[in-house]
């Protein structure tokens, strides 16, 4: 019997779990910059979620609940080992030309490097709000910080990102066209 079949009763639930796993992995990778560690964090998150699924009272809040568990797993790992490895694995697919792929890869690399240089709190907030589309209230609940802290960290993170990325973007004007504003 397939593990997904065992824990989920419908195909829709399986599809939702697979999509959520991908989102959890993206956020975990953005936080730690280590593919193996991100995979471990997601595995631990899903394991805890399945074990404690009775604690989820509102199914609509499932994503926020899962990301809260991920944040707690990340926090626990960070407490255990203070150092983190940096891995720059960038894969982009579905590009039409080598030039656009190269440009996009360069932009993604610059943004990932800039995010990696942010302090942990700012890095967490900017990935949840700007990359994953969570509301300030949800991020406040996920990270267990006041909403004002979320807003100030996000403002500082965006300003720092602008400061880090603007000089590189001014050297290459075509890159500016390829960056989209997220929020």
C-alpha positions in Angstrom: 0.0 0.0 0.0 1.3 3.4 -1.0 2.1 5.7 2.0 0.0 8.5 0.5 -2.9 6.2 0.1 -2.6 5.2 3.7 -2.6 8.7 5.1 -5.0 10.4 2.7 -8.3 9.0 1.6 -8.9 11.0 -1.6 -6.9 11.9 -4.7 -7.6 15.6 -4.0 -6.1 15.3 -0.5 -3.1 13.5 -2.0 -2.7 16.3 -4.7 -2.9 18.9 -2.0 -0.3 17.2 0.2 2.1 16.9 -2.8 1.6 20.6 -3.7 2.0 21.7 0.0 5.2 19.6 0.2 6.7 21.5 -2.7 5.9 24.8 -1.1 7.3 23.7 2.3 10.5 22.6 0.5 10.9 26.0 -1.3 10.5 27.9 1.9 12.8 25.5 3.9 15.4 25.8 1.2 15.2 29.6 1.1 15.7 29.6 4.9 18.7 27.2 5.1 20.2 27.1 1.6 20.9 23.4 1.9 18.9 20.9 -0.2 19.4 17.9 2.2 18.5 19.9 5.3 15.5 21.4 3.6 14.3 18.0 2.6 14.9 16.8 6.2 12.9 19.7 7.6 10.0 19.1 5.3 10.0 15.4 6.2 10.0 16.2 9.9 7.3 18.8 9.4 5.0 16.3 7.5 5.8 13.6 10.0 4.8 15.8 12.9 1.7 17.0 11.0 0.5 13.5 10.3 1.1 12.4 13.9 -0.7 15.5 15.3 -3.4 15.9 12.6 -6.1 15.8 15.3 -4.8 19.1 16.6 -5.8 20.9 13.3 -9.2 22.4 14.1 -9.8 24.4 11.0 -8.9 22.7 7.7 -8.8 26.2 6.0 -5.8 27.0 8.2 -3.9 23.9 7.2 -1.2 25.7 5.3 -0.5 28.2 8.1 -0.5 25.2 10.5 2.0 23.3 8.4 4.3 26.4 8.0 4.2 26.9 11.7 5.4 23.4 12.2 8.1 24.0 9.6 9.2 27.2 11.4 9.4 25.3 14.7 11.4 22.5 13.1 13.8 25.1 11.6 14.1 26.8 15.0 14.8 23.5 16.7 17.5 22.6 14.1 19.0 26.1 14.4 19.2 25.7 18.1 21.0 22.4 17.8 23.6 23.5 15.2 24.4 27.1 14.7 26.2 26.8 11.4 24.5 26.3 8.1 25.9 25.2 4.7 25.4 27.2 1.6 24.6 25.4 -1.6 23.9 27.3 -4.8 21.8 24.8 -6.8 19.7 26.8 -9.3 17.5 24.9 -11.7 15.1 26.7 -14.0 13.1 25.0 -16.6 10.5 25.8 -19.3 12.7 28.6 -20.8 12.5 29.2 -24.5 16.0 30.4 -25.3 19.4 30.0 -23.7 19.6 33.8 -23.3 16.5 34.1 -21.3 17.4 31.1 -19.2 20.8 32.6 -18.5 19.4 35.9 -17.6 16.8 34.4 -15.3 19.4 32.1 -13.7 21.6 35.1 -13.0 18.7 37.1 -11.5 17.6 34.1 -9.3 21.2 33.7 -8.2 21.5 37.3 -7.3 18.2 37.3 -5.4 19.1 34.1 -3.5 22.4 35.5 -2.6 20.8 38.7 -1.3 18.2 36.7 0.7 21.0 34.6 2.1 22.8 37.7 3.4 19.7 38.9 5.3 19.4 38.2 9.0 17.4 35.1 9.8 14.3 36.9 11.0 14.1 39.1 7.9 14.9 36.1 5.6 12.0 34.1 7.1 9.5 37.0 6.8 10.4 37.9 3.2 10.2 34.3 2.0 6.8 33.8 3.6 5.3 37.1 2.5 6.9 37.8 -0.9 7.6 34.3 -2.2 4.8 32.2 -0.7 2.1 34.9 -0.5 1.2 34.6 3.2 -0.6 37.5 4.8 1.1 39.4 7.6 -1.3 37.8 10.2 -0.5 34.3 9.0 3.3 35.1 9.1 2.8 36.5 12.6 1.2 33.2 13.6 3.7 31.0 11.8 6.7 32.7 13.3 5.0 33.5 16.7 6.0 37.2 16.6 3.8 40.3 16.8 2.4 41.6 13.5 4.3 44.8 13.9 7.5 42.8 14.0 6.5 41.1 10.8 5.9 44.5 9.1 9.2 46.0 10.3 11.3 43.0 9.4 9.7 42.9 6.0 10.3 46.6 5.4 14.0 46.2 6.5 14.4 43.1 4.4 13.0 44.8 1.3 15.1 47.9 1.8 18.2 45.7 2.3 17.4 43.7 -0.8 17.0 46.9 -2.9 20.3 48.2 -1.6 22.0 44.9 -2.4 20.4 44.4 -5.9 20.2 47.9 -7.3 23.9 48.4 -8.2 23.9 45.1 -10.1 20.6 45.9 -11.8 21.8 49.3 -13.0 24.8 47.7 -14.7 22.4 45.5 -16.7 19.1 47.3 -17.6 17.6 44.2 -19.4 17.6 42.5 -16.0 15.2 45.0 -14.6 12.6 44.0 -17.2 12.9 40.4 -16.1 12.3 41.0 -12.4 8.6 41.1 -11.4 7.3 42.8 -8.4 5.8 40.3 -6.0 3.9 42.6 -3.6 
